[in-house]
């Protein structure tokens, strides 16, 4: 028996993945606001490009936390993409596993011959 609207369990909200371009899109705003937003983002990007770079040993996420006030749009992107761990572990595991298979196959052929 179907549940009535009052008895239905609350739907769970799923987090939708957003593309890089979606950070710069806005919902149904007047054309003048869109132009102003584009100008704001362009000015923010221009200011960021003239900002001195940080030392390679410094934490970039910490830098973005401090400069969030100066670069609000860019800091959203930085937090999203800089938090991805840079690792080659999955690819190293793949090559290690394939190396074990090849080594086993070579040993099998050597014992036959």
Steps between C-alpha positions, in 0.01 A plus 500: 500500500655834398577755766308826505688826461500547878636151566779501241849503644695821442706486185872495548674780324790393285788732437523572130844534345559840352721580207773761505293739289200475729681703767483803274139455390212665678127435498261733315650838576442818305745572219650796686574277800662242273728763348587628846575146622720431198689825562544405867634156412732641233635758745550229761692285252712795387587584863587137568732485198704795626525359853848367586526122500556306822798286585470139383526380861198699623153350530287635211174429683620712793584780254150483353346507849683827570420651158138383486387859560698630201410215261161352600419337163847360442529373857189284445672336206827466687333326794322263263799400290798538735350261753541209255797294621781475249611140507616238259416208730216359286717499186794351692274220627382433145855472364605289795211258446566477126868442570410210728283348226775532239758356742271203575441443129874511429570248777229269362650515149851443635395188692329353190799548276 
